[in-house]
Amino acid sequence: MSQAHGGTGRRADGVVERFVPVNGKPCRVWEKGEGRPLCYLAGIGGLPNWTPFLDRLAAGRRVIAPSLPGFPGSEGHDQLDSHLDWLMASRDLLEAAGLRGGDLIGSSMAGALAADVAALWPEMVRKLVLVAPFGLFDEADPIADIWAQKPGATAGLVCADPENFKRAQVQPAGMDPADWVIVQVRVNEALARIFWPVGDTRLARRLGHIRQPVLLLWGDRDKVVPRSYARRFAEGIAGPSRTVVIADAGHLAELDQPEAVAAAILEFAA
Amino acid sequence: MKQMWFHLMPYKELPDDFREKHPSVWVDIDSKLFDPARVHVFYNEFMDELEYAAEMGFDAVCVNEHHSNGYGLMASPNLIASSLARRTKNAAICVMGNSLALYNPPTRVAEEFAMIDCISGGRLIAGFPVGTPMDTCYAYGQNPSSLRQRYHEAHDIVIKAWTTPEPFAFNGRFNQLRYVNTLPRPVQKPHPPVWIPGGGSIETWQWCAEMDYVYSYLSYYGYKVGLDTMLGFWREMDRLGKDRNPYRAGFLQFVGVAETRAEALKLYKEPAEYFYGRCLHVDARWANPPGYVTEATIRAKAVSQIQLATQAALRGGKTASDWADIVDQGYVIVGSPDEVAAQLRKVAVDLNVGHLMLLLQYGNMRSDVAKHNTRLFAEKVYPQLRDLFDNEWEDRWWPQPLPERQSAARHAASARVGA
């Protein structure tokens, strides 16, 4: 992968890029905007490109988007074996990115990690936003198998409008095509490494340790994590929680409805 | 050359409209298609066929492991192999093999293989596949990202369990075992020959070379498609400074023998179409669990996209499932004994393969037809090929059974005399 791993650079779109070490491997941190930190951990597909959703958030807050190991711009997923390994890596990454005391958004699969960080290291997270998080599994109402999909089917599964996922996943400008193939494969592998086969990290046992205010966001057309999970999260979380359903949005609601999702978050985390 | 008789143990009564009505032969196949009373009959026929092949003089009988699979009913090849160890005398027992990462703890493989080696008096070939995505990641729920790391650690445990005389502790990345002391240890020393069934990944070739293991390319698509892979394997052996001993390699080939080519074409059409039509009907959803294929292999493939496209075009853009294409493209070699022998000789020489694994039962082939195929092959093809390579090369990867004087049969005989 041809990218600089040292120093800080401001891109043309105003996003500041830097790399922080996690377990000795470089992980990419993107940042934009001013104010109290608002961290975003992307889920399925990761964050190969800056998105309109983050721009909307950055209008009101200092948005920090760290990329987990194996996610676009980051390495080191293949040395993480246990859930504890992943939690420590998530904590270290968020710490190095500058979250401490700010607010944390975890989307989709990364929502499970964000929830654990809030439960285990409460001093790091002031308010928590979970967008259709993974971490639980109900055999009677199972989460979709996002890996066992026919080629090309993922976009329609994770977004209400498949074009929204495809737009988020265009080959980044200047990236070698062969490298781009690897970036896409690697983020899928990293997610599988944490969540294979059903996505249950036994988070249910730790929801009672989340005492922060929590905003649960769910696309009304989520085909991945059933709505019944929102109730299970709300019941399990010790702190005050509110569930907001986003109209015309799929599993990755922030890609389908960046405006509505950002507005709900900025209001909650004001 | 070694000629080995391989069974997949397919369910033989999948419906005619299987492809249209069912998404996949593997993983989520409808269990209601399987009648256990018929499976009872099939298992017994299949084991008869394997025993028959051993009686007819094939060098080995081969079994393998699949899960939730309509064409491979051997969830546990070791169960079949242990029976074969009792019911055969001289044939090698080739278990091709145990998917190491699926056994917890992996010492289970060391134990069961050692048991088969002891029961058979040292006739075991120990195959260690990673396993297909369908078997390992879906049917058995293993994590595709750590599968290969677990596989390699399990391999290390098994080899150490076989070769270390004292009990030892193993503190691995995925396995922690305070006391490893596998009993029995295998008859063969330092351990049974290890064969690695693989696809075309360069890492597997390098590992086989490093460990001095047999690389076995188990493709259902015959020698024409297999040629590129095997040439790649030998190029890599050249690069690594290894000799071109054909016994470094194994290759799978479907065969149908009859008195005449016309008869063979008639006899094997239906079972071949059943296999290539119904048995290989695997849903594309299972093809690519993330991490199963390594980044290095993906990179290599990204570079050779054009090459792959060319190959696909040669195959008409898809795999064949009707008889004329199946024969034409070499998936199945059919003909009279002399024709088959001539073709197989060419395959063995072109691919430089000393271990030929032959599928003489496939699809819904009737048992009497499978035995006919087996007998004709044994009597009229086998003798034409047995000496190939042997003047020039030694097979260092073949089982070394106990000498006759130490065999259980000899022991029983002398006990009777003594009584």
Interface residues (C-beta under 8 A of the other chain):
Chain A: H77 D78 D81 W147 A148 Q149 K150 P151 P177 A178 V181 I182 V185 R186 N188 E189 A190 L191 A192 R193 W196 P197
Chain B: C137 Y138 G141 Q142 N143 P144 S145 S146 Q149 R173 F174 D283 A284 R285 W286 P289 P290 G291 E295 I298 R299 A302 V303
